[in-house]
């Protein structure tokens, strides 16, 4: 089978593999498995039976996602995640975007299920980035005109051009719901500029709305050489060099953190126009992350303690699982 042509039957087989792993290796009950996979108990039972029928259950569980599920379990237990989905590597693809295709497809299924189950009139705070855009591009249409989506950070670059990977409009198109944008740059050029922009009532109203979101869906940026934030000029070359020199490895809504999840001591960390890490603490926060070289950024984000659900590439998940495999207590109890 060629990459990129997976069928619905393949998706069921992936779920069956996950269900079997959780049952026989993870020791979960069928009720736990149903909750973890977002299916009914009857469906969980059928998935385990399907794994048997397809010869996946022997002394160990065979199937492409099995090693990914093992990584998921490490991350769930270590960081107290409600859900972790590790997208199996697709290998090389014609456009070189296999990792985004894999994570995008996995996140599309997960987000579709989450959005479908939300209460009427629910509000979703939305970040930006290529990973989120890849997910929404692959998400089926969702007839939820009652849902509302609001940007959690500025929607423009410093040149006042639209961010090509802002996803609020795409979610509106998929769901038929309402979208609210924050018409300011992702990062101000200075503290003075930030104060002027924040003084606008419309900006304050939009930020107030974003803080009331029932769920947040965000991306995580990197500060590697190919970082999107550097390519589009959201930070200058001097700022990028300074941030790297201070140990910054990732970007969460314009907050630059080190590998321990701590904000670095840089003036740029006072320039973000949007919600901050503190605004998301204790809330439902889904992070969707693809792209080469983001493992350290994801680990830093997990160590902030704000991420409750994670969809991530296999390469990054393996690196993180190896890095924290010997760590002891979880950072958050599961489900809190």
Helices and strands as residue ranges (DSSP letters): H 8-24, H 30-37, H 41-53, H 66-79, E 83-87, H 98-116, E 123-126, H 130-137, E 148-151, H 168-175, E 178-180, H 191-198, H 201-211, E 215-218, E 221-222, H 228-231, H 237-245, E 250-252, E 255-257, G 267-270, H 277-280, E 285-289, H 295-303, E 309-313, H 314-324
